[in-house]
Amino acid sequence: MKSRTLYTSLLLLPSCLTAGAQGRLFVCLPGKCHAYHMEHISGITVSSDSIRLVGQQPYAMAVIDSIVFRQPALPTEERGWQGNMQTGVSHFRTVLKYEQYEFSYDVTFTFSSTDSLCQSAQCKLTFDEAWQKELFLDLSTSGAETHNSPYIYVKGSQTGPRHFEMWIMGDPVLPADCLWDEQPEFPPGDDTERQQLSADCTPLLRNRPMNEVKQLVETWLFEPAEIMDNPDYHETPAP
C-alpha cells in the first residue's frame, strides 16, 4: 500500500506543481510530516532511491510513507519557502545535520522585499544544546580562516547578469564574511533555554531580485563546496 500511495503521488505531482499553485504539499515520514508551500516549488526530480523537491534536500524513498495534498493527522514541520517573495515578508526554513557530530539544527531565513527586490535578510540558527552551538561557532571560525591556506572551499551560483559568483564558505549556511551574534532565547511555553545564533545577511543580498536570492540561499545550504586554489595565498604549498 505504501508503494502504491507514493507512486500515485509522484504521478500527480507534475500536474499539481503548476505556476501559481496554492496550498501545501506534505511529505509524510514515520511519525511526522514536512509541509511545503506549492507556489514556491518549481519541480521535482526522482531517482531510483530518492526524490527531491527542486532546491531542497533529497529524501530517501525508503523513509517516505506517502506524499499528500491534504493535512495528515501527523505532527507537521514547515519546510522550504513561505510568504510573499515579491512585496512583503517571506521565510525559508530547513534543518541541517552535522553528520560527523551527530546533531541537527534549525535554520530560518527571514526576508523583506519590495517590487521583487530584497530589502533585508536575516538568518537564525537554533540548537538544542549549548555544546552544539559552541562547536558550530568553532568550526565556522576555523573554516573561515582561509588566508593562510593554499586552498579554499567555494560554491558557485548562476545569478543572472553576474552569471557566475564564487562564495567562499566558512560553514554550511553563510559566506565567511558574515558574523554570528549569540542570542539565546526562551520560546513561548518552553522552559528549556534554546541556543540561537543570528546573522544579518542584508549587506550581501540587498537590492538583489528575490528569485536570485532564492537561488543563492539554496546554494549556500545544499550545494556541495568545491576545493579551489586560494588567489590570496602566495607561498609554496607543503607537499
N, CA, C and O of each residue as an XYZ file, in Angstrom:
956
protein
N       0.827     -1.196      0.000
C       0.000      0.000      0.000
C       0.872      1.262      0.000
O       0.577      2.231     -0.699
N       1.964      1.235      0.804
C       2.849      2.401      0.847
C       3.412      2.693     -0.532
O       3.415      3.848     -0.959
N       3.892      1.666     -1.245
C       4.484      1.880     -2.563
C       3.447      2.410     -3.537
O       3.757      3.278     -4.353
N       2.195      1.893     -3.467
C       1.153      2.344     -4.373
C       0.793      3.804     -4.116
O       0.622      4.580     -5.055
N       0.675      4.182     -2.816
C       0.346      5.568     -2.472
C       1.430      6.525     -2.940
O       1.131      7.581     -3.497
N       2.682      6.162     -2.717
C       3.798      7.022     -3.109
C       3.864      7.143     -4.623
O       4.089      8.232     -5.151
N       3.671      6.037     -5.322
C       3.718      6.063     -6.782
C       2.611      6.945     -7.352
O       2.839      7.716     -8.284
N       1.417      6.823     -6.786
C       0.294      7.658     -7.226
C       0.590      9.129     -6.990
O       0.291      9.965     -7.842
N       1.177      9.455     -5.839
C       1.523     10.848     -5.530
C       2.521     11.394     -6.531
O       2.396     12.539     -6.965
N       3.511     10.594     -6.906
C       4.522     11.041     -7.856
C       3.908     11.305     -9.225
O       4.335     12.219     -9.931
N       2.910     10.513     -9.605
C       2.227     10.749    -10.874
C       1.443     12.058    -10.855
O       1.358     12.746    -11.871
N       0.869     12.405     -9.697
C       0.059     13.612     -9.586
C       0.888     14.881     -9.439
O       0.414     15.968     -9.771
N       2.117     14.762     -8.947
C       2.912     15.951     -8.639
C       3.081     16.905     -9.807
O       2.842     18.099     -9.626
N       3.485     16.451    -11.020
C       3.700     17.428    -12.109
C       2.474     18.271    -12.404
O       2.607     19.464    -12.677
N       1.275     17.684    -12.356
C       0.076     18.452    -12.651
C      -0.289     19.404    -11.527
O      -0.955     20.413    -11.761
N       0.140     19.096    -10.305
C      -0.165     19.964     -9.156
C       0.802     21.130     -9.046
O       0.433     22.201     -8.563
N       2.045     20.930     -9.494
C       3.060     21.971     -9.334
C       3.056     22.907    -10.532
O       4.083     23.075    -11.189
N       1.930     23.510    -10.820
C       1.837     24.475    -11.897
C       2.127     25.860    -11.358
O       2.080     26.085    -10.149
N       2.430     26.794    -12.261
C       2.735     28.161    -11.837
C       1.574     28.741    -11.046
O       0.422     28.703    -11.478
N       1.900     29.277     -9.885
C       0.878     29.907     -9.068
C       0.046     28.943     -8.254
O      -0.948     29.348     -7.652
N       0.436     27.644     -8.219
C      -0.329     26.665     -7.444
C      -0.367     27.067     -5.980
O       0.639     27.500     -5.418
N      -1.536     26.920     -5.368
C      -1.711     27.275     -3.966
C      -1.783     26.007     -3.127
O      -1.853     24.896     -3.651
N      -1.765     26.199     -1.828
C      -1.869     25.057     -0.936
C      -0.506     24.498     -0.577
O       0.534     25.034     -0.960
N      -0.542     23.408      0.165
C       0.694     22.814      0.645
C       0.809     21.355      0.213
O      -0.187     20.668     -0.016
N       2.037     20.916      0.112
C       2.376     19.534     -0.180
C       2.998     18.943      1.078
O       3.852     19.573      1.701
N       2.576     17.738      1.457
C       3.043     17.124      2.699
C       3.833     15.853      2.385
O       3.313     14.917      1.777
N       5.082     15.838      2.806
C       5.907     14.638      2.702
C       5.804     13.910      4.038
O       6.311     14.384      5.054
N       5.146     12.758      4.027
C       4.879     12.020      5.269
C       6.005     11.042      5.561
O       6.373     10.218      4.724
N       6.539     11.154      6.763
C       7.629     10.324      7.247
C       7.144      9.581      8.486
O       6.065      9.894      8.989
N       7.888      8.624      8.990
C       7.449      7.937     10.206
C       7.242      8.903     11.369
O       8.199      9.512     11.847
N       6.007      9.044     11.823
C       5.684      9.849     12.990
C       5.585     11.339     12.787
O       5.339     12.061     13.753
N       5.770     11.848     11.547
C       5.691     13.292     11.309
C       5.568     13.546      9.819
O       5.645     12.619      9.013
N       5.374     14.827      9.450
C       5.387     15.183      8.036
C       6.016     16.556      7.862
O       6.016     17.373      8.783
N       6.553     16.803      6.672
C       7.120     18.093      6.304
C       6.171     18.770      5.328
O       5.738     18.154      4.354
N       5.843     20.038      5.581
C       4.904     20.785      4.752
C       5.646     21.813      3.904
O       6.446     22.590      4.425
N       5.381     21.817      2.596
C       5.973     22.767      1.658
C       4.855     23.529      0.950
O       3.826     22.948      0.603
N       5.056     24.823      0.737
C       4.089     25.634      0.008
C       4.319     25.434     -1.492
O       5.399     25.716     -2.010
N       3.293     24.947     -2.173
C       3.451     24.538     -3.569
C       3.780     25.699     -4.497
O       4.411     25.488     -5.533
N       3.373     26.916     -4.160
C       3.648     28.047     -5.046
C       5.137     28.320     -5.193
O       5.560     28.998     -6.130
N       5.946     27.783     -4.251
C       7.391     28.011     -4.309
C       8.159     26.773     -4.771
O       9.389     26.762     -4.721
N       7.463     25.741     -5.216
C       8.121     24.527     -5.698
C       8.088     24.539     -7.222
O       7.014     24.546     -7.824
N       9.260     24.542     -7.840
C       9.324     24.644     -9.301
C       9.324     23.286     -9.992
O       9.130     23.220    -11.206
N       9.536     22.207     -9.253
C       9.553     20.891     -9.869
C      10.115     19.848     -8.927
O      10.467     20.150     -7.787
N      10.197     18.623     -9.408
C      10.761     17.529     -8.625
C      11.710     16.715     -9.495
O      11.591     16.707    -10.720
N      12.644     16.038     -8.857
C      13.484     15.064     -9.542
C      13.371     13.751     -8.790
O      13.366     13.724     -7.559
N      13.282     12.673     -9.535
C      13.113     11.348     -8.943
C      14.203     10.431     -9.469
O      14.440     10.368    -10.675
N      14.867      9.719     -8.562
C      15.830      8.700     -8.943
C      15.343      7.358     -8.418
O      14.253      7.266     -7.853
N      16.137      6.334     -8.600
C      15.727      5.004     -8.163
C      15.598      4.896     -6.651
O      14.863      4.047     -6.148
N      16.317      5.763     -5.915
C      16.291      5.627     -4.454
C      15.975      6.918     -3.708
O      16.024      6.940     -2.478
N      15.648      8.007     -4.434
C      15.374      9.266     -3.739
C      14.435     10.141     -4.553
O      14.252      9.945     -5.754
N      13.848     11.108     -3.866
C      13.026     12.128     -4.500
C      13.461     13.476     -3.954
O      13.754     13.600     -2.765
N      13.505     14.488     -4.815
C      13.960     15.805     -4.386
C      13.050     16.883     -4.945
O      12.858     16.979     -6.157
N      12.493     17.692     -4.061
C      11.824     18.909     -4.494
C      12.918     19.881     -4.903
O      13.866     20.097     -4.148
N      12.800     20.465     -6.079
C      13.887     21.292     -6.620
C      14.282     22.374     -5.622
O      13.431     23.106     -5.117
N      15.586     22.467     -5.341
C      16.101     23.452     -4.404
C      16.166     22.986     -2.970
O      16.671     23.707     -2.109
N      15.652     21.762     -2.688
C      15.639     21.254     -1.325
C      16.569     20.045     -1.208
O      17.163     19.603     -2.191
N      16.682     19.522      0.007
C      17.455     18.312      0.226
C      16.667     17.102     -0.270
O      15.438     17.101     -0.201
N      17.354     16.070     -0.768
C      16.634     14.883     -1.234
C      16.114     14.045     -0.074
O      16.677     14.049      1.021
N      15.041     13.336     -0.334
C      14.503     12.352      0.603
C      14.797     10.952      0.059
O      14.605     10.693     -1.129
N      15.255     10.064      0.917
C      15.393      8.670      0.518
C      14.012      8.054      0.380
O      13.163      8.224      1.255
N      13.784      7.338     -0.719
C      12.487      6.703     -0.936
C      12.107      5.820      0.248
O      10.933      5.725      0.606
N      13.097      5.177      0.853
C      12.821      4.202      1.903
C      12.184      4.824      3.135
O      11.535      4.120      3.909
N      12.356      6.155      3.338
C      11.831      6.768      4.563
C      10.501      7.487      4.330
O       9.884      7.951      5.289
N      10.046      7.591      3.079
C       8.795      8.297      2.778
C       7.622      7.323      2.858
O       7.613      6.294      2.183
N       6.636      7.655      3.684
C       5.410      6.863      3.737
C       4.475      7.234      2.594
O       3.892      6.360      1.953
N       4.333      8.534      2.341
C       3.448      9.000      1.265
C       3.694     10.478      1.037
O       4.348     11.142      1.842
N       3.162     10.994     -0.073
C       3.145     12.420     -0.368
C       1.692     12.782     -0.652
O       1.079     12.225     -1.563
N       1.141     13.707      0.119
C      -0.283     14.020      0.013
C      -0.479     15.533     -0.071
O       0.455     16.304      0.150
N      -1.718     15.947     -0.396
C      -2.019     17.354     -0.595
C      -3.049     17.871      0.397
O      -3.532     18.996      0.268
N      -3.387     17.045      1.391
C      -4.243     17.462      2.488
C      -3.524     17.203      3.800
O      -2.746     16.255      3.916
N      -3.788     18.053      4.791
C      -3.127     17.943      6.086
C      -3.363     16.554      6.696
O      -4.507     16.206      6.991
N      -2.311     15.758      6.889
C      -2.485     14.452      7.524
C      -2.552     14.594      9.043
O      -2.219     15.646      9.589
N      -2.976     13.547      9.709
C      -3.063     13.555     11.176
C      -1.706     13.208     11.768
O      -1.543     12.194     12.447
N      -0.734     14.075     11.494
C       0.638     13.886     11.960
C       1.206     15.226     12.419
O       0.796     16.268     11.908
N       2.147     15.224     13.377
C       2.853     16.462     13.698
C       3.509     17.019     12.435
O       4.130     16.282     11.670
N       3.363     18.333     12.226
C       3.803     18.947     10.973
C       4.925     19.943     11.210
O       4.851     20.776     12.114
N       5.962     19.852     10.393
C       7.079     20.797     10.420
C       7.092     21.555      9.100
O       7.140     20.949      8.030
N       7.050     22.882      9.180
C       7.118     23.705      7.973
C       8.536     23.684      7.403
O       9.513     23.840      8.135
N       8.632     23.491      6.105
C       9.923     23.480      5.426
C       9.853     24.325      4.159
O       8.770     24.602      3.645
N      11.011     24.727      3.666
C      11.092     25.426      2.397
C      10.647     26.882      2.480
O      10.693     27.495      3.546
N      10.213     27.431      1.339
C       9.873     28.846      1.204
C       8.417     29.087      1.531
O       7.547     28.280      1.201
N       8.162     30.214      2.187
C       6.808     30.608      2.568
C       6.673     32.123      2.443
O       7.649     32.858      2.592
N       5.463     32.577      2.170
C       5.192     34.009      2.176
C       5.308     34.652      0.813
O       5.514     33.976     -0.195
N       5.174     35.976      0.796
C       5.178     36.763     -0.427
C       6.596     37.203     -0.752
O       7.172     38.032     -0.047
N       7.151     36.654     -1.809
C       8.537     36.965     -2.162
C       8.641     38.167     -3.092
O       9.744     38.572     -3.457
N       7.495     38.744     -3.480
C       7.520     39.930     -4.349
C       7.474     41.217     -3.519
O       8.338     42.082     -3.666
N       6.487     41.339     -2.666
C       6.365     42.509     -1.800
C       5.809     42.046     -0.462
O       4.661     41.611     -0.370
N       6.626     42.142      0.562
C       6.185     41.682      1.872
C       7.276     40.908      2.576
O       8.465     41.141      2.358
N       6.856     39.980      3.428
C       7.788     39.185      4.231
C       7.722     37.733      3.785
O       6.638     37.192      3.566
N       8.870     37.110      3.653
C       8.945     35.697      3.302
C       9.965     35.011      4.198
O      10.806     35.656      4.823
N       9.870     33.679      4.243
C      10.748     32.886      5.102
C      11.256     31.669      4.341
O      10.643     31.203      3.380
N      12.390     31.175      4.803
C      12.865     29.872      4.349
C      13.262     29.075      5.581
O      14.018     29.559      6.423
N      12.749     27.843      5.688
C      13.021     27.013      6.862
C      13.509     25.637      6.430
O      12.983     25.037      5.493
N      14.534     25.149      7.141
C      15.023     23.795      6.907
C      15.756     23.319      8.151
O      15.890     24.059      9.125
N      16.224     22.097      8.112
C      17.037     21.523      9.175
C      18.291     20.952      8.537
O      18.218     20.202      7.564
N      19.443     21.311      9.090
C      20.715     20.786      8.604
C      21.325     19.849      9.638
O      21.050     19.960     10.833
N      22.153     18.928      9.166
C      22.780     17.950     10.054
C      24.294     18.068      9.997
O      24.883     18.252      8.932
N      24.904     17.958     11.160
C      26.341     17.722     11.242
C      26.515     16.227     11.429
O      26.520     15.731     12.556
N      26.658     15.510     10.328
C      26.708     14.056     10.406
C      27.844     13.566     11.293
O      27.683     12.615     12.059
N      28.991     14.226     11.182
C      30.162     13.774     11.942
C      29.949     13.863     13.438
O      30.472     13.049     14.199
N      29.164     14.875     13.867
C      28.975     15.095     15.304
C      27.574     14.682     15.773
O      27.222     14.868     16.938
N      26.785     14.124     14.861
C      25.504     13.512     15.192
C      24.526     14.479     15.869
O      23.946     14.152     16.904
N      24.348     15.652     15.293
C      23.285     16.537     15.756
C      22.749     17.356     14.586
O      23.412     17.519     13.562
N      21.542     17.862     14.763
C      20.884     18.687     13.756
C      20.574     20.059     14.352
O      20.538     20.215     15.573
N      20.352     21.046     13.496
C      19.964     22.370     13.954
C      19.017     23.002     12.948
O      19.095     22.743     11.747
N      18.114     23.843     13.469
C      17.120     24.512     12.637
C      17.703     25.756     11.992
O      18.483     26.478     12.613
N      17.324     26.005     10.750
C      17.766     27.184     10.005
C      16.536     27.947      9.532
O      15.654     27.370      8.897
N      16.473     29.245      9.839
C      15.373     30.093      9.369
C      15.938     31.380      8.778
O      16.651     32.120      9.456
N      15.619     31.643      7.524
C      15.910     32.930      6.892
C      14.617     33.732      6.843
O      13.549     33.185      6.567
N      14.716     35.032      7.112
C      13.565     35.931      7.018
C      13.932     37.111      6.115
O      14.964     37.755      6.308
N      13.081     37.381      5.135
C      13.347     38.437      4.157
C      12.196     39.432      4.112
O      11.042     39.073      4.345
N      12.516     40.672      3.813
C      11.509     41.644      3.401
C      11.866     42.082      1.988
O      13.042     42.187      1.639
N      10.838     42.337      1.175
C      11.088     42.700     -0.220
C      10.064     43.721     -0.701
O       8.943     43.793     -0.196
N      10.476     44.499     -1.684
C       9.604     45.473     -2.341
C       9.863     45.400     -3.834
O      11.011     45.449     -4.273
N       8.787     45.283     -4.622
C       8.914     45.187     -6.075
C       9.880     44.069     -6.478
O      10.680     44.224     -7.401
N       9.787     42.946     -5.770
C      10.589     41.738     -6.052
C      12.072     41.926     -5.795
O      12.884     41.119     -6.248
N      12.443     42.990     -5.067
C      13.837     43.205     -4.699
C      13.995     43.043     -3.191
O      13.174     43.533     -2.416
N      15.056     42.353     -2.783
C      15.309     42.123     -1.364
C      15.685     43.427     -0.662
O      16.547     44.166     -1.137
N      15.039     43.706      0.462
C      15.346     44.892      1.259
C      16.090     44.548      2.544
O      16.910     45.338      3.011
N      15.817     43.381      3.122
C      16.537     42.943      4.317
C      16.537     41.427      4.365
O      15.651     40.771      3.818
N      17.553     40.879      5.034
C      17.686     39.420      5.125
C      18.363     39.060      6.441
O      19.445     39.558      6.755
N      17.718     38.198      7.197
C      18.249     37.752      8.478
C      18.285     36.223      8.497
O      17.423     35.565      7.913
N      19.283     35.672      9.168
C      19.386     34.230      9.331
C      19.456     33.897     10.814
O      20.165     34.557     11.572
N      18.714     32.865     11.227
C      18.743     32.422     12.621
C      18.937     30.919     12.662
O      18.257     30.174     11.956
N      19.872     30.477     13.498
C      20.107     29.059     13.740
C      19.681     28.732     15.166
O      19.922     29.512     16.087
N      19.048     27.578     15.343
C      18.594     27.163     16.662
C      19.123     25.769     16.962
O      18.913     24.830     16.194
N      19.812     25.650     18.090
C      20.407     24.386     18.519
C      19.706     23.883     19.766
O      19.145     24.669     20.529
N      19.736     22.586     19.974
C      19.094     22.009     21.157
C      19.937     22.186     22.412
O      19.393     22.322     23.508
N      21.269     22.186     22.265
C      22.139     22.244     23.433
C      23.283     23.220     23.196
O      23.668     23.489     22.058
N      23.823     23.749     24.307
C      24.869     24.772     24.226
C      26.126     24.250     23.534
O      26.757     24.978     22.768
N      26.499     22.985     23.798
C      27.736     22.462     23.211
C      27.650     22.410     21.691
O      28.666     22.547     21.010
N      26.437     22.211     21.147
C      26.265     22.187     19.704
C      26.516     23.569     19.111
O      27.179     23.701     18.083
N      25.984     24.590     19.764
C      26.196     25.960     19.291
C      27.679     26.324     19.351
O      28.213     26.907     18.407
N      28.347     25.982     20.457
C      29.760     26.320     20.599
C      30.607     25.580     19.575
O      31.561     26.141     19.036
N      30.265     24.318     19.300
C      31.010     23.566     18.291
C      30.809     24.181     16.917
O      31.758     24.299     16.142
N      29.577     24.574     16.610
C      29.301     25.220     15.332
C      30.138     26.490     15.177
O      30.724     26.721     14.119
N      30.197     27.312     16.224
C      30.989     28.541     16.165
C      32.464     28.238     15.944
O      33.128     28.914     15.159
N      32.978     27.224     16.635
C      34.388     26.855     16.484
C      34.678     26.402     15.058
O      35.671     26.813     14.458
N      33.805     25.554     14.520
C      34.012     25.054     13.164
C      33.861     26.159     12.135
O      34.590     26.188     11.143
N      32.914     27.077     12.363
C      32.720     28.188     11.432
C      33.931     29.095     11.401
O      34.367     29.525     10.334
N      34.477     29.388     12.583
C      35.642     30.267     12.661
C      36.854     29.641     11.995
O      37.575     30.312     11.256
N      37.081     28.356     12.252
C      38.245     27.695     11.659
C      38.086     27.569     10.151
O      39.068     27.657      9.414
N      36.844     27.360      9.681
C      36.618     27.241      8.250
C      36.745     28.555      7.522
O      37.065     28.578      6.333
N      36.496     29.667      8.225
C      36.539     30.979      7.582
C      37.951     31.512      7.421
O      38.178     32.420      6.622
N      38.907     30.962      8.169
C      40.278     31.458      8.121
C      41.004     30.813      6.951
O      41.709     29.819      7.122
N      40.833     31.375      5.771
C      41.388     30.774      4.559
C      42.654     31.468      4.067
O      43.294     30.987      3.131
N      43.030     32.603      4.690
C      44.125     33.383      4.119
C      45.465     32.681      4.232
O      46.365     32.973      3.445
N      45.638     31.759      5.186
C      46.896     31.037      5.341
C      46.846     29.651      4.714
O      47.741     28.836      4.935
N      45.826     29.387      3.949
C      45.677     28.088      3.308
C      45.824     28.239      1.802
O      45.329     29.211      1.230
N      46.503     27.286      1.142
C      46.617     27.364     -0.320
C      45.306     27.054     -1.035
O      45.184     27.264     -2.242
N      44.323     26.550     -0.278
C      43.062     26.161     -0.902
C      41.876     26.773     -0.156
O      41.961     27.057      1.038
N      40.786     26.968     -0.866
C      39.564     27.468     -0.261
C      38.397     26.613     -0.749
O      38.471     25.960     -1.790
N      37.314     26.638      0.036
C      36.081     25.956     -0.352
C      35.117     26.999     -0.906
O      34.852     28.012     -0.258
N      34.597     26.751     -2.101
C      33.733     27.731     -2.745
C      32.457     27.061     -3.225
O      32.408     25.849     -3.434
N      31.415     27.889     -3.398
C      30.181     27.439     -4.020
C      29.839     28.404     -5.134
O      29.946     29.618     -4.962
N      29.430     27.876     -6.274
C      29.074     28.724     -7.407
C      27.579     28.756     -7.596
O      26.898     27.759     -7.360
N      27.051     29.914     -8.028
C      25.613     30.042     -8.288
C      25.405     30.870     -9.534
O      25.965     31.958     -9.665
N      24.603     30.357    -10.449
C      24.240     31.128    -11.635
C      23.276     32.232    -11.211
O      22.185     31.942    -10.721
N      23.664     33.484    -11.393
C      22.856     34.586    -10.861
C      22.674     35.680    -11.905
O      23.232     36.771    -11.783
N      21.901     35.379    -12.913
C      21.501     36.402    -13.874
C      22.675     37.075    -14.556
O      23.570     36.395    -15.056
N      22.689     38.420    -14.586
C      23.725     39.138    -15.338
C      25.131     38.918    -14.791
O      26.115     39.118    -15.504
N      25.229     38.500    -13.513
C      26.559     38.210    -12.973
C      27.057     36.865    -13.483
O      28.259     36.600    -13.488
N      26.146     36.036    -13.901
C      26.364     34.723    -14.498
C      27.018     33.736    -13.540
O      26.529     32.617    -13.388
N      28.106     34.124    -12.894
C      28.775     33.165    -12.025
C      29.411     33.895    -10.847
O      30.187     34.833    -11.030
N      29.082     33.462     -9.664
C      29.638     34.083     -8.477
C      30.273     33.016     -7.597
O      29.736     31.916     -7.462
N      31.393     33.332     -7.010
C      32.068     32.413     -6.120
C      31.842     32.868     -4.687
O      32.166     34.001     -4.331
N      31.288     31.990     -3.869
C      31.047     32.296     -2.461
C      31.983     31.450     -1.629
O      31.896     30.222     -1.643
N      32.885     32.101     -0.898
C      33.787     31.361     -0.010
C      32.999     30.938      1.222
O      32.424     31.776      1.917
N      32.974     29.641      1.489
C      32.127     29.129      2.540
C      32.913     28.860      3.820
O      33.871     28.087      3.817
N      32.507     29.498      4.907
C      33.096     29.212      6.198
C      32.297     28.180      6.962
O      32.771     27.672      7.978
N      31.089     27.852      6.503
C      30.223     26.881      7.161
C      29.109     26.528      6.187
O      29.088     27.063      5.079
N      28.171     25.637      6.560
C      27.163     25.229      5.588
C      26.099     26.280      5.269
O      25.305     26.074      4.352
N      26.058     27.395      5.994
C      24.914     28.285      5.866
C      25.234     29.605      5.194
O      24.459     30.055      4.350
N      26.340     30.241      5.532
C      26.611     31.593      5.046
C      28.034     31.750      4.529
O      28.927     31.011      4.946
N      28.258     32.704      3.626
C      29.630     33.045      3.259
C      30.441     33.474      4.475
O      29.884     33.900      5.487
N      31.740     33.360      4.368
C      32.606     33.508      5.536
C      32.620     34.910      6.123
O      33.006     35.073      7.280
N      32.214     35.934      5.369
C      32.307     37.290      5.897
C      31.076     37.706      6.699
O      30.962     38.874      7.068
N      30.156     36.787      6.980
C      29.044     37.088      7.878
C      29.441     36.750      9.316
O      30.130     35.763      9.571
N      28.987     37.595     10.249
C      29.314     37.396     11.652
C      28.104     36.894     12.410
O      26.991     37.376     12.203
N      28.318     35.928     13.286
C      27.237     35.372     14.098
C      27.095     36.136     15.401
O      28.081     36.482     16.051
N      25.861     36.389     15.766
C      25.541     37.038     17.029
C      24.814     36.021     17.909
O      23.858     35.383     17.468
N      25.273     35.873     19.158
C      24.669     34.894     20.057
C      23.437     35.493     20.724
O      23.512     36.520     21.398
N      22.296     34.825     20.520
C      21.035     35.301     21.078
C      20.227     34.140     21.660
O      19.251     33.707     21.046
N      20.614     33.629     22.829
C      19.780     32.577     23.430
C      18.404     33.128     23.774
O      18.279     34.262     24.237
N      17.380     32.326     23.549
C      16.014     32.753     23.824
C      15.227     31.626     24.484
O      15.594     30.455     24.386
N      14.136     31.998     25.159
C      13.167     31.046     25.661
C      11.935     31.119     24.763
O      11.178     32.086     24.845
N      11.715     30.109     23.899
C      10.499     30.145     23.077
C       9.254     30.156     23.951
O       9.286     29.626     25.061
N       8.151     30.750     23.479
C       6.919     30.790     24.263
C       6.477     29.390     24.694
O       6.382     28.477     23.874
N       6.209     29.239     25.982
C       5.746     27.961     26.506
C       6.820     26.913     26.694
O       6.517     25.770     27.036
N       8.084     27.286     26.473
C       9.180     26.325     26.607
C      10.088     26.785     27.740
O      10.650     27.878     27.678
N      10.235     25.967     28.764
C      11.056     26.328     29.908
C      12.524     25.979     29.698
O      13.365     26.330     30.526
N      12.840     25.298     28.611
C      14.219     24.920     28.331
C      14.866     25.972     27.441
O      14.328     26.302     26.384
N      15.992     26.493     27.847
C      16.660     27.526     27.058
C      17.132     26.950     25.730
O      17.827     25.935     25.692
N      16.753     27.598     24.663
C      17.183     27.195     23.331
C      18.369     28.052     22.928
O      18.389     29.257     23.180
N      19.326     27.446     22.321
C      20.548     28.141     21.942
C      20.426     28.629     20.507
O      20.155     27.846     19.597
N      20.628     29.938     20.307
C      20.449     30.516     18.990
C      21.634     31.363     18.564
O      22.341     31.938     19.391
N      21.834     31.428     17.254
C      22.779     32.338     16.623
C      22.032     33.073     15.526
O      21.150     32.502     14.884
N      22.373     34.326     15.308
C      21.746     35.075     14.217
C      22.812     35.832     13.433
O      23.885     36.139     13.951
N      22.495     36.122     12.184
C      23.410     36.883     11.327
C      22.591     37.762     10.400
O      21.521     37.369      9.935
N      23.106     38.955     10.135
C      22.465     39.897      9.218
C      23.069     39.702      7.829
O      24.246     39.995      7.613
N      22.264     39.209      6.892
C      22.721     38.972      5.521
C      22.368     40.127      4.590
O      22.614     40.053      3.386
N      21.792     41.195      5.145
C      21.318     42.299      4.307
C      22.412     42.883      3.415
O      22.151     43.118      2.235
N      23.632     43.129      3.922
C      24.648     43.701      3.029
C      24.957     42.824      1.816
O      25.348     43.342      0.770
N      24.791     41.515      1.937
C      25.062     40.618      0.825
C      23.924     40.546     -0.179
O      24.154     40.315     -1.366
N      22.686     40.746      0.296
C      21.526     40.445     -0.539
C      20.648     41.641     -0.879
O      19.760     41.518     -1.723
N      20.860     42.784     -0.258
C      20.002     43.945     -0.509
C      19.982     44.313     -1.994
O      21.019     44.344     -2.657
N      18.782     44.590     -2.497
C      18.518     45.029     -3.871
C      18.766     43.952     -4.930
O      18.750     44.237     -6.127
N      18.991     42.732     -4.490
C      19.031     41.628     -5.447
C      17.596     41.163     -5.725
O      16.760     41.196     -4.822
N      17.297     40.735     -6.947
C      15.978     40.158     -7.218
C      15.738     38.947     -6.317
O      16.662     38.180     -6.046
N      14.500     38.776     -5.854
C      14.218     37.706     -4.916
C      14.387     36.317     -5.548
O      14.702     35.361     -4.840
N      14.185     36.190     -6.860
C      14.441     34.888     -7.470
C      15.927     34.548     -7.429
O      16.298     33.375     -7.371
N      16.779     35.577     -7.460
C      18.216     35.371     -7.323
C      18.575     35.042     -5.879
O      19.410     34.174     -5.622
N      17.942     35.737     -4.939
C      18.161     35.450     -3.520
C      17.794     34.002     -3.216
O      18.510     33.311     -2.492
N      16.684     33.553     -3.769
C      16.253     32.168     -3.563
C      17.322     31.189     -4.010
O      17.622     30.225     -3.305
N      17.891     31.431     -5.171
C      18.894     30.522     -5.702
C      20.181     30.568     -4.872
O      20.811     29.537     -4.633
N      20.559     31.758     -4.442
C      21.763     31.877     -3.627
C      21.613     31.162     -2.290
O      22.523     30.451     -1.864
N      20.475     31.343     -1.624
C      20.267     30.701     -0.329
C      20.282     29.180     -0.471
O      20.887     28.484      0.344
N      19.625     28.673     -1.492
C      19.623     27.228     -1.706
C      21.023     26.714     -1.996
O      21.373     25.603     -1.599
N      21.829     27.517     -2.690
C      23.211     27.127     -2.955
C      24.021     27.104     -1.675
O      24.761     26.152     -1.427
N      23.887     28.162     -0.841
C      24.602     28.194      0.433
C      24.324     26.950      1.258
O      25.229     26.368      1.856
N      23.053     26.548      1.284
C      22.641     25.482      2.189
C      22.916     24.085      1.655
O      23.368     23.216      2.401
N      22.648     23.858      0.376
C      22.549     22.483     -0.092
C      23.579     22.058     -1.120
O      23.827     20.861     -1.269
N      24.190     22.996     -1.837
C      25.129     22.577     -2.864
C      26.493     22.238     -2.254
O      26.976     22.969     -1.390
N      27.112     21.155     -2.685
C      28.430     20.802     -2.129
C      29.490     21.815     -2.529
O      29.469     22.354     -3.635
N      30.416     22.066     -1.611
C      31.505     23.003     -1.889
C      32.602     22.312     -2.701
O      32.791     21.099     -2.610
N      33.318     23.108     -3.495
C      34.440     22.610     -4.274
C      35.739     23.244     -3.753
O      35.749     24.404     -3.340
N      36.820     22.477     -3.778
C      38.120     22.988     -3.360
C      38.795     23.641     -4.556
O      38.921     23.039     -5.622
N      39.231     24.897     -4.360
C      39.915     25.616     -5.416
C      41.155     26.298     -4.851
O      41.300     26.441     -3.637
N      42.048     26.716     -5.747
C      43.239     27.446     -5.320
C      42.846     28.768     -4.686
O      41.933     29.444     -5.159
N      43.532     29.134     -3.622
C      43.295     30.392     -2.947
C      44.112     31.491     -3.645
O      45.342     31.450     -3.611
N      43.448     32.474     -4.279
C      44.195     33.501     -5.019
C      45.002     34.423     -4.106
O      45.896     35.122     -4.584
N      44.709     34.441     -2.801
C      45.442     35.291     -1.877
C      46.616     34.597     -1.209
O      47.305     35.187     -0.377
N      46.839     33.343     -1.576
C      47.951     32.584     -0.985
C      49.133     32.625     -1.940
O      49.011     32.237     -3.102
N      50.299     33.102     -1.444
C      51.451     33.311     -2.334
C      52.669     32.517     -1.893
O      53.777     32.803     -2.345
N      52.500     31.544     -1.035
C      53.611     30.689     -0.635
C      53.550     29.393     -1.429
O      52.629     29.171     -2.216
N      54.529     28.555     -1.212
C      54.554     27.253     -1.858
C      53.885     26.224     -0.954
O      54.359     25.987      0.157
N      52.785     25.602     -1.410
C      52.104     24.637     -0.539
C      53.022     23.503     -0.112
O      53.861     23.037     -0.883
N      52.850     23.074      1.115
C      53.636     21.953      1.619
C      53.233     20.693      0.870
O      52.057     20.527      0.549
N      54.187     19.790      0.578
C      53.857     18.569     -0.163
C      52.971     17.657      0.657
O      52.593     16.582      0.192
